[in-house]
Amino acid sequence: MTTKQKVKKIVIVGGGTSGWMTAATLSNQFKNKAVDITLIESSAMGTIGVGEATIPTLRRFYSKLGFSDIDILTATNATCKLGIEFKGWSGDDSSFIHPFGLFGQEVNHIPFHHYFNKLKQNGDATPFSDYSLGVNLAKNNKFFQPSTKPKNQLEIFDWALHFDAGLFGNLMRDYSVANGVKVIDSKIYQVDLAKDDGAIECLHLENGETVIGDLYIDCSGFKGLLIEQAMKTGYDDWSHYLVCDTAVAVQSELVGDPIARTVSHAQKAGWQWQIPLQTRMGNGIVYSSQFINEDEAISAMLSNIKGKTTQEPRSFSFTPGRRKKAWNRNCIAVGLASGFLEPLESTSIALVETAIEKIASFLEDLEYSQEEADKFNDAMGQEYERVRDFIILHYKLNGRTDSPMWQHCRDLAIPQTLTDKINAFKTNGEQLRLPWEIFGNDSWLAIYNGLNYTPSSYDRRIDKYSNEFLSEQLTQMRNGIENTVNNAQTHADFLRQNCGFKG
């Protein structure tokens, strides 16, 4: 019989985005049950605070707490994000957008890209991006909320937010406290472990308190105060796959209206982000210290910022990878304490969300078993690996020739899971799907096509359609998308009408 551990006291260590998102969800789920939730954070400790770009999963997260999109847009000075524009990843003048949406219309259960590739192999030079409503709204800075009942696949797109992570954390904090979460402002100076099994017994705080819980959730950031410093869980280092290991962030004045997309601009030894909010621009550079030093990286970043900077650049180093176990005995790591992958596809907060969702599910009856902890570790491990592979894809297929780092990335050995995906797509456009993938097939298509990686063949069942017929059908698709975009309001006007944007 599987032993169940009862949970009556949950202790969350660390506030910030991950800590308060965890507290908000659990306090909402258990507000009518006999469980105490305590969050320990120190006002003397800073947070990383660079995670301002999200993916659409965030909107489902806060919706479950009762917040609307307009609530969050207004409270966090947020803007709408339709995707990510990748500049320079295939050379200085190249550009493509990874949208939150579909490309084209599937016909007879055959994915659209096979029809597109047949025409392309017969000389059609129309860009793949012309068949995405999300892409064309993004590059024209247009925005409207998607239809809940789209008439066809051409109307399907999704969106996320660029937001002030500090303001969002404050919102989650207020929500949690209103739901009864106890907050202790102090540092932890000692963690006691049980001698028999190494589980956490209690936490000793600098304010003199001793805190005891049944389950501890470590949201203490990179240092992993509980999961690593105390419990020595171990870490899977993925720096042999991903060479970027340092980031620098700085805020600047907003110049012009905010755009409806994140920008990732490839640089000599890394890439630079631009994340527009209603009140400012978030900027940063992620780079490999093997190929460039900090002064060079900061200089390159500042030379590509239009507005005046409003603070000094802040840098931090990281090791890409994840904990060997995110759930170890009576401790669960969430957020940076669990692992870190560079924010190329804005996945940090999404991985927090999915961890919280699984914790809430496993604790539904306020008890857990080792079997459930094992399932959690397996699922989270695979999710991190799937995101890792998707990020590696960008580097592996890059087309830059201006510096050693980019050639080094093309030459690196990659995980077998990614090799299998790339090879299957190259052969005939087949897309292999693995469990626990955050990004769908159309996201992979956006990167493949954006980096000029095309299949050698296509699904031969479509040879029954003539090129003339397909060309006519695809032209109708493009015209429909173009008409929709032309009739849409601007992103800035949407913000003015709904969120009080003053720009």
N, C-alpha and C positions, 0 to 999 in steps of 0.2 A: 504493500500500500504506500502511495506517495505521501510523504510528510508535508503538511501544509504549515506555513508560518503565518500567524495572525499579524495583522497590521492595524494598530490603534494610534501610533504616533509616527508621523512622517517628518523627517528633518531635511530641509533643502539647504545646502551650503553654497552660498554665492547668489547674488542678485543678477543684475544685468539682464539682457534679453532672454537668455535661456532659463535663468532661475525664475524670473517672474512669469514667463510663459508657462513653465511647469506648475508654479503655484496657482496661477489662474485656472488652468484646466482641472487640476486635482481638487481645488476648492470648489469649483463649480460642480464637479461630478459627485463629490462627497458632502455637499453642504447640508444634506438632511440625514447624514449618518454620523455615528459616534467615532470620529477620527480627528485627531489634533494635527494641524500642519504648522510647522515653525520654519521660518526662513532666517538664516543667519547671514548677514552681510556687514561689511565694514565701510562706513562712509569715507574712511581714509584711503580705501583702495580704489584705484581707477579701473576702467574697463577698456577693452580694445576698441570698440565703437566704430568699426569700419563697415559693418554689415548693413548697408542701407539699401541694397538692391535685393529683390526677392523674386520668387517664382509664384505662379498662381495658387499653389497649395496654401499660401499664407491666408488668402481670402476665405478658404474653407475653414481654416483654423479659427479665425476671429468670428466668423459667422456662427460657429457652434457656441460661442460665448455670448451671442446676442448683439454683436456689433455689426452695423451696416458698412458698406464700402465708403459711403460719404462720411460716416462717423470717423473712420480711421484716416481717410484723406485729409479731413479738416483738422483733426487732433494732432496729427504728426507732420504737418506741412508737406504732405506727400504729393507726388505726381504719379501719373499712370505710366506703366511700363508694358509695351507690346512685344518686347523682345530685346535682343542684344545685337548691336552692330559691331562686326569685327572688321576693323580697318588694318590693312597692311599685312594680313596673315599669309597672303600669297604674293607679296611684293608691295612696294610702297604705295602704289596707286589702287590697290585692290580693296574691295569692300563688299560685304554681304551681311544679311540680317538673319539671325536665328529667331524665328517668331514663336509665340505661343499660339499655334494654330496649325491648320492643315494646308497641304499643297494639292490643288486640283480636286478632281472628283473621281472616286473609285467607280469602276464600271464592271458589272458582271463578276464581282468579287476579285477583280484583278486591280492591284494598287495603281494609282495614277502614274507613278514614276515610270512604269513600264511603257505606257503610251507616249509619255514625254521622251523617253530614251529612244524609242523607235524613230520618232520624227527627227531627233537630234542626229542619229546615225545616218539619216537620209538628208542631212544638210540644213535642217531648221536651226537657226541661231537664236531663237527666242530664249531669254533667261528663264531659268526655273522659278525665280522669285516672282515673275509676273503672274503666277498662278496661286499666290497666297494673299488673301485679304489682309492678314496680320502684317505681313511685310510692307504692303503698299500703304496701309494706314500709318505704320511707323515711320517710313521714310518721308511721308508727306506731312507728318505731325498732325494727323487727324485722329479723332477719337470719338467713339460712342460705346455704350455698354452693349455687349453682345446680346442677340436675341436668345431668349430661353427656349424658343421653338424654331430653330433654323429650318429653312425649306430644303436645303441641300448642304453638302459638305463645303461648298464654296463660301458659305456664310459663317462657317465655324471658325472662331478664333477665341482666344482667352487673353487675360491680362493680369498683371501683378502690380506691385507698387515700388516706387523709390520713396523711402520714408526716413524720418529722423529716428534712429534706433533708440536714442535716449528717451525721446518723448513716448515712443511706443512702450518701452520698458516701464515708464512712469504710469502709463495707462493700465498696463497689466498689474502693476503694484497696487494702484488704487482699487482695482477690481478685486484683487486677492484679499486685501485688507478688509474690504467691505464684506467679503465672504467668510471672514473670521480667521484669516491667516495671521499668526503671531510673528512679529518681526523683532529680531534682536540685532542691534548695531554693535558689533564687537568682532575682534579677530579671534581665530582659533589658535591656541599655542600648543595644544597637545591632543593627540587622538589615541585613545586606549583601544587595543585589540584584545579579543578573547584569546586566552592561551590555548584552548582546545582546538578551535577551528579557524582562528584569525579573523572572525567577523568583528565589526565595530561594536564596542561596548558603550562608549560615551565620548563626548567632546568637551574639552576644558577650554573656557573662554577667558580672554584677558580681563573681562569685567568681573571675574570671579564666579560666574555661573558654570555649572556642569549640565550639559544637555544630553538626554538619553532618548533614543528613538528605536523603533522597530525596523524602520527602513530609512536609509540615508541616500539622498540624491545629490551627487557631486556636480555642481555647476560652477566650480571654482576656476574655470579657464584652463589655459595651457598647463599650469603647474599640477593640476589634478591632485589637490590637497589630500583627498581621501583615497581615491581609486589608485593613485600611483605613489605619492609620497608616503602614505601610511600603509597601504596594502600591497605595494610592489607588484601590481598586476602585469606589467609589461606592455610593450608598445611595438607594433609592426611598422617599421620604417620603410616608406615607399620612395625615398629620395633617389633610388636607382632608376625609378620610372619618371619622376617629376623633379627637375633640377632646380626650379625656383624655390628659394628658401628665405626670402626677405621681402617685406612690404613696407612702404612709406605712405602715409596718408596726410592730406592737408585739405582744408576747406578754403573756398574762394567765393568772391561775389558772383552772383548770377548775372550773366550778360545775355540780354534778350529773353525771349520766352523759353520756358523749359521744354525740352524735346520729350517725345514719348518712347524713349528707348535708352538703354544703357549703352555706352560706347566702350569697347575694348580695343585699344590702339597698340598694335605690336611695335616694340622698340628694339633697340640693339641687342639687349640681353634680357628681355622680358616683355611686359605689356603694361599699358597705363589705362586706368579706368576714369570715366566721367559719369557721375550719377547726379542728375538734376533734381533738386527739391524746389518747392515754391519760393524759398527764401535764400537759397545758396546753391553752390555747386560742390559736390563731394568729388575729390580727386585722389588718386593714388597710383603708385607703381609697384608691381610685383616683379621681382627680378632674381637672377641667379648670382650669388656672390662669387661663384667660380669664374664668372666672365666679366663682371663689372663691380666697381666698388661703390660705396654708399654715396660719396660726393658726386660721382658721375651720374648715378641713378637719379638723385635729387635734382641735379642740374637739368637732366633730360626731361624730367617731369615738369619742372617749373617753366621750362621753355615752351611747353605745350598747354599752358593754362592761360585763358584769355583774361579773366577778371583778376582783381587784386586779391592776394591771399589774405586770410583773416586770422591766421594762427601760424605757429611754427610747425614745420613738418614733424610727424611722429613716426618712428620706425619700430618694427618688431621683427624678430626672426622666428621661423617655425620649421618644424620637421613634418613633411606630409606623411600621413599615415593614420593609424587608429589603435586604440587599446586592444590588446589581445582578447579581453573580455570587457564589454561595457557594463555587464551586470556580474559583479563578483561578490558572492555571499549575500550580505544585506546592504550592499552599496551599488547604486546605478549611476554611471557617468552619463551626462547629457551635455551637448554642445562641445566647446573646445576641450573640455576634460575627457571627452570620449574620442576625439580625433580631429584632424584638420586637413582640409584640402583647399588649395588656393581658390579665391572667389571668382574664378573665371566664368562660371555659369550660375553664380548667385545661389549656391546650394547650402551654405552654412546654416541658415535659419530653417531651410526645408528639412535638413537632417535633425534639427532640434524638434521640429514639429512631429516628424514620424516617430522619433523616440518617445515623445510624450504620449502620442496616440497609442503606442504599444504598451507603455507603462499603465495607462488608464485602463486599457483592455484587460491586461493580466491582473490588475488589482480590483477588478469590478466587484468581487466579493470580499475585498479587504483581507486577502490572504494570497500567498504565492508558494510555489514549490520550486525545487531545483530544476525540474523538467521545464517549467515555464521560463526560468532564467536562461536555460540552455537554448530554448526556442528564440528568445529575445536576442541572445548573442549571435545566433546563426543568422537571423533576419537582418540585424543591424550590420553585421559583418559583410553580408552580401550587398546591402545597400551602399555602404561605403565603397566597396569594390566596383560596383556598377558605375557610380559617379566617377571614381578614379579612372576607369577605362574611358569614359566619355571625355574627360579632360585630356587624357593622354592622346586621344584621337586628334585633337586640335593641333598638338605639337608634332605628332607623327606625320601628318599630312601637310604640314606647313610648306609654303613655297618661297620662303625668304632665303636670300643668298648673300646678305650683307654682313653677316657676322658668324663666328664659330658656334655660338650657342644654338642657333637654329639648325645648322647641319648636324650638330651633336644630338639634338632631339630627334631628328629624322633617323639617325643611325642607332638609337637606343633599342635594346631588346624590349618587347612589350609583353604583357600577360597573354597567355594562350587564349583566354576568353575573348580578348580584343582581336587577336590574330584571326580567330575563327570567324568573327563577325565581319572583319574587313575582307577576308578572302571570299566569303559567301556572297557579299555584296558585289565584289569585283567580277565574280564569275557570271552571274546572271541577274543581279539586282535583288537577290534574296536577302531578307532581313531577319536575322536570328534574334529571338526574344528570350531573355533569361528572367528568372524570378527576381522580384524586388527591384525592378528598374524604374527609376524616377522619370527618365526621359523616354518618350515614345518614338515610334518609327519616324515620324515627320521631323523630329528634332535631329535624329541621325541623318536624315536626308538633307537637312539644311546645312550641316557641316560637310557632308560628302560633296555636295554640289558647290558649296561656297569655296571649298578648297580644291575644286576641279578634279575630284576623284569619281570617275564614272564607270558604270558596269561595262563589261565587254559584250554583253548580250542583254536580252529582255525576254519576257514571257512570250513564247512563240504562239500562244493561243490567240494573240491579238493580230497575227498576220492576216486573219480573215478580213480585217479592216484596211481599206486602201489609205495611202498617205493623204490623199486629197480629202477623204472623209474625216480622218483624224485631225487634219489641219483646220478644217472648218469647225469641228466641235471644240477644239482648244481655243480657237479665236473667239468663239462665243463665251467661253469661260473667262478669258482675259477682259473682254468687253464688259461683262457683268461686274467683275471686280473693279474695273476702272470707273464705271458709273457710280458704284457704291461709294468709292473713295471721293469722287468729285462732289458728291452730295453731302458728305459728312462735315460736321463742324470741326474746327481746329481743337487741338488738345488744350491750348490756353483758354479758349472760350468755354470749354467744358469745365475747367477749373474755376473760371470766373463765375459761371452760373451756379455751380454746386458747392464750391468750397471757399468762396470769398477771396480768391486769388486776386491780388492787387497789381500784378505786373501788366 
